[in-house]
Amino acid sequence: MSPLRRRSVKELPPAGKLAAYLILVGWAVVVLFPLYWLVITSFKLPVQVNSGPVYLPFVDFQPSLDAWRYIFVDLRDDTLRPYLNTVVVALSSSVLALVLGSAGAYALARFPYKPRLGMIALALGMPPAVAVAVAAGCFAILAATIGRRFRRTLSNGDIAFWMISQRILPPVAVVIPIYVLFQHLRLLDTRTALIITYAATNLPIVVWLMRDYFAKLPWELEEAAVVDGASAFRVFRSITLPLSVPGLVATFLIVLVFAWNEYLLALFLSSADAQTMPLTVAAQNATRGPQWWYMSVLIQIMILPVIALAVALERVVSRGLLVGAVKG
């Protein structure tokens, strides 16, 4: 047997099996303990939480439904409204980003683009003389700083890198201009503002991930369809998208999690009507200190749909994330 071949746990000797299972059980405890802490804290009274760490219901403390009753009965509307906002905004923005991003990713994967700096300036409406001067100045500066990497024409890789660099940019650097933009559009504290912003911020992730996925798909199928007279849109809709379902699902889930958990942009763009769950959870840190028992209830109802979706789509997500990882 080759020493480099991956061995199954069942092939290990008894001592090795015991050690492997002990390590796996220990790691599972470490990973799942925060979730267990959330669950038991939601059934505690404030005095039980503040008195010290107790972990065993009916042994260390008597469970209570006071926190759940407060969140779902006393604050029913203040809980359901942010929850509905989160569902609508996260799903809508993720679908919008997936539709636009997958189309852009396919274009970058299949069609070569070589835009020139002068053409970009002209497209922005500059006079030809000014465009030439700007292009020459930009090229001189970039050639001196970046060197050989920046040529007279850009490539698909440069466009993709520029797009993902927008996601690397800290949101706090652009949140004020975004706030002013939606203030002038009279869209502050609306779901529309959050959907547009979340879709724009997650669009680079979709383009980056799906571009690599499309590049790994066999080009021969698309060539055969083109020979048969299919248009580029027909090829994309009827051949590429059905083959890309695992990648689309995995990318959608990643983008959905980002939109579901987003806090900073929602803090600036919403106040009451469009408030989302992350803001509701943070609001439990009141003047009397963190209300851990209420936070635990809100966090549970916030993460359960995402966990359920990830478990239901686990097989598809695994195939989508691992595509292209092994070549040969």
URQUIBEL-V425871 format. One record per pair of residues at least 24 apart in sequence whose C-alpha atoms are under 10 Angstrom apart, sorted by sequence separation. I is the first residue (numbers start at 0). GAP is how many residues later the second one is. If there is no record, write none. Layout:
I & GAP
I & GAP
//
This chain:
39 & 24
41 & 24
42 & 24
276 & 24
277 & 24
41 & 25
42 & 25
217 & 25
276 & 25
40 & 26
41 & 26
213 & 26
216 & 26
213 & 27
216 & 27
213 & 29
170 & 30
212 & 30
213 & 30
212 & 31
168 & 32
166 & 33
167 & 33
212 & 33
213 & 33
116 & 34
117 & 34
165 & 34
166 & 34
209 & 34
212 & 34
115 & 35
116 & 35
117 & 35
165 & 35
166 & 35
211 & 35
212 & 35
115 & 36
116 & 36
165 & 36
166 & 36
167 & 36
114 & 37
115 & 37
116 & 37
163 & 37
165 & 37
166 & 37
167 & 37
209 & 37
113 & 38
114 & 38
115 & 38
163 & 38
165 & 38
166 & 38
208 & 38
209 & 38
113 & 39
114 & 39
115 & 39
163 & 39
164 & 39
165 & 39
208 & 39
112 & 40
113 & 40
114 & 40
162 & 40
163 & 40
164 & 40
209 & 40
112 & 41
113 & 41
114 & 41
162 & 41
163 & 41
205 & 41
208 & 41
209 & 41
260 & 41
112 & 42
113 & 42
161 & 42
162 & 42
163 & 42
205 & 42
208 & 42
259 & 42
260 & 42
111 & 43
112 & 43
160 & 43
163 & 43
207 & 43
259 & 43
111 & 44
112 & 44
113 & 44
114 & 44
159 & 44
162 & 44
163 & 44
206 & 44
110 & 45
111 & 45
112 & 45
113 & 45
159 & 45
162 & 45
163 & 45
205 & 45
109 & 46
112 & 46
160 & 46
204 & 46
205 & 46
256 & 46
259 & 46
107 & 47
108 & 47
159 & 47
160 & 47
204 & 47
107 & 48
108 & 48
159 & 48
205 & 48
106 & 49
107 & 49
204 & 49
205 & 49
256 & 49
204 & 50
255 & 50
256 & 50
104 & 51
107 & 51
108 & 51
156 & 51
159 & 51
107 & 52
201 & 52
202 & 52
201 & 53
252 & 53
156 & 54
200 & 54
201 & 54
104 & 55
103 & 56
198 & 56
201 & 56
252 & 56
253 & 56
197 & 57
200 & 57
201 & 57
252 & 57
197 & 58
200 & 58
197 & 60
198 & 60
249 & 60
252 & 60
197 & 61
196 & 62
197 & 62
249 & 63
253 & 63
194 & 64
197 & 64
248 & 64
249 & 64
252 & 64
193 & 65
248 & 65
249 & 65
251 & 65
249 & 66
250 & 66
197 & 67
245 & 67
248 & 67
249 & 67
196 & 68
197 & 68
247 & 68
248 & 68
249 & 68
196 & 69
245 & 69
246 & 69
247 & 69
248 & 69
249 & 69
250 & 69
245 & 70
246 & 70
248 & 70
249 & 70
250 & 70
193 & 71
244 & 71
245 & 71
246 & 71
248 & 71
249 & 71
192 & 72
193 & 72
196 & 72
244 & 72
245 & 72
246 & 72
247 & 72
248 & 72
249 & 72
192 & 73
245 & 73
246 & 73
247 & 73
244 & 74
245 & 74
246 & 74
190 & 75
193 & 75
244 & 75
245 & 75
246 & 75
192 & 76
193 & 76
243 & 76
245 & 76
246 & 76
188 & 77
192 & 77
245 & 77
188 & 78
190 & 78
188 & 79
189 & 79
190 & 79
187 & 80
188 & 80
189 & 80
193 & 80
187 & 81
188 & 81
189 & 81
192 & 81
193 & 81
186 & 82
187 & 82
188 & 82
189 & 82
190 & 82
191 & 82
193 & 82
186 & 83
187 & 83
188 & 83
189 & 83
190 & 83
188 & 84
189 & 84
190 & 84
187 & 85
188 & 85
189 & 85
190 & 85
178 & 86
182 & 86
187 & 86
188 & 86
177 & 87
181 & 87
174 & 89
175 & 89
178 & 89
179 & 89
174 & 90
177 & 90
178 & 90
173 & 91
174 & 91
177 & 91
178 & 91
171 & 92
174 & 92
175 & 92
170 & 93
171 & 93
174 & 93
175 & 93
170 & 94
174 & 94
92 & 98
96 & 98
100 & 98
104 & 98
108 & 98
91 & 99
92 & 99
95 & 99
96 & 99
99 & 99
100 & 99
103 & 99
104 & 99
107 & 99
91 & 100
94 & 100
95 & 100
99 & 100
103 & 100
106 & 100
107 & 100
88 & 101
89 & 101
92 & 101
93 & 101
96 & 101
97 & 101
100 & 101
101 & 101
104 & 101
105 & 101
108 & 101
109 & 101
88 & 102
91 & 102
92 & 102
95 & 102
96 & 102
100 & 102
103 & 102
104 & 102
107 & 102
108 & 102
87 & 103
88 & 103
91 & 103
92 & 103
95 & 103
96 & 103
99 & 103
100 & 103
102 & 103
103 & 103
104 & 103
107 & 103
108 & 103
87 & 104
88 & 104
89 & 104
90 & 104
91 & 104
92 & 104
93 & 104
94 & 104
95 & 104
96 & 104
97 & 104
98 & 104
100 & 104
101 & 104
102 & 104
103 & 104
104 & 104
105 & 104
106 & 104
107 & 104
108 & 104
109 & 104
84 & 105
85 & 105
88 & 105
89 & 105
92 & 105
93 & 105
96 & 105
97 & 105
100 & 105
101 & 105
104 & 105
105 & 105
108 & 105
109 & 105
84 & 106
87 & 106
88 & 106
91 & 106
92 & 106
93 & 106
95 & 106
96 & 106
99 & 106
100 & 106
101 & 106
103 & 106
104 & 106
105 & 106
107 & 106
108 & 106
216 & 106
87 & 107
88 & 107
91 & 107
92 & 107
95 & 107
96 & 107
97 & 107
98 & 107
99 & 107
100 & 107
101 & 107
102 & 107
103 & 107
104 & 107
105 & 107
106 & 107
107 & 107
108 & 107
212 & 107
215 & 107
216 & 107
85 & 108
88 & 108
89 & 108
90 & 108
92 & 108
93 & 108
96 & 108
97 & 108
100 & 108
101 & 108
102 & 108
104 & 108
105 & 108
212 & 108
215 & 108
84 & 109
88 & 109
89 & 109
92 & 109
93 & 109
96 & 109
97 & 109
100 & 109
101 & 109
104 & 109
105 & 109
109 & 109
212 & 109
213 & 109
214 & 109
215 & 109
88 & 110
92 & 110
96 & 110
100 & 110
104 & 110
209 & 110
212 & 110
101 & 111
208 & 111
211 & 111
212 & 111
215 & 111
93 & 112
97 & 112
101 & 112
208 & 112
211 & 112
109 & 122
106 & 125
106 & 129
102 & 130
105 & 130
102 & 133
101 & 134
102 & 134
105 & 134
105 & 135
102 & 138
101 & 139
101 & 142
101 & 146
98 & 149
101 & 149
97 & 150
97 & 151
97 & 153
98 & 153
97 & 154
96 & 155
93 & 157
94 & 157
97 & 157
93 & 158
96 & 158
97 & 158
93 & 159
96 & 159
93 & 160
94 & 160
90 & 161
93 & 161
94 & 161
90 & 162
92 & 162
93 & 162
92 & 163
93 & 163
90 & 164
91 & 164
93 & 164
89 & 165
90 & 165
93 & 165
89 & 166
90 & 166
92 & 166
93 & 166
88 & 167
89 & 167
91 & 167
92 & 167
89 & 168
90 & 168
86 & 169
89 & 169
90 & 169
88 & 170
89 & 170
88 & 171
89 & 171
86 & 172
87 & 172
89 & 172
85 & 173
86 & 173
85 & 174
85 & 175
85 & 176
88 & 185
89 & 186
88 & 187
84 & 188
85 & 188
87 & 188
84 & 189
85 & 189
86 & 189
81 & 190
83 & 190
84 & 190
85 & 190
86 & 190
80 & 191
81 & 191
82 & 191
83 & 191
84 & 191
85 & 191
80 & 192
81 & 192
82 & 192
83 & 192
84 & 192
85 & 192
80 & 193
81 & 193
82 & 193
83 & 193
77 & 194
80 & 194
81 & 194
82 & 194
77 & 195
80 & 195
81 & 195
82 & 195
79 & 196
80 & 196
81 & 196
77 & 197
78 & 197
79 & 197
81 & 197
82 & 197
78 & 198
81 & 198
78 & 201
77 & 202
78 & 202
82 & 215
86 & 215
85 & 216
82 & 218
86 & 218
78 & 219
82 & 219
70 & 223
66 & 224
69 & 224
70 & 224
66 & 225
67 & 225
68 & 225
71 & 225
66 & 226
67 & 226
70 & 226
71 & 226
65 & 227
66 & 227
69 & 227
70 & 227
65 & 228
66 & 228
67 & 228
68 & 228
66 & 229
67 & 229
66 & 230
67 & 230
66 & 231
48 & 242
49 & 242
48 & 243
48 & 244
45 & 245
47 & 245
45 & 246
44 & 247
45 & 247
43 & 248
44 & 248
45 & 248
43 & 249
44 & 249
41 & 250
42 & 250
43 & 250
40 & 251
41 & 251
42 & 251
40 & 252
41 & 252
43 & 252
39 & 253
40 & 253
41 & 253
42 & 253
37 & 254
38 & 254
40 & 254
41 & 254
42 & 254
37 & 255
40 & 255
41 & 255
39 & 256
40 & 256
41 & 256
37 & 257
38 & 257
39 & 257
41 & 257
37 & 258
38 & 258
41 & 258
36 & 259
37 & 259
37 & 260
38 & 260
34 & 261
37 & 261
38 & 261
37 & 262
34 & 264
34 & 265
//
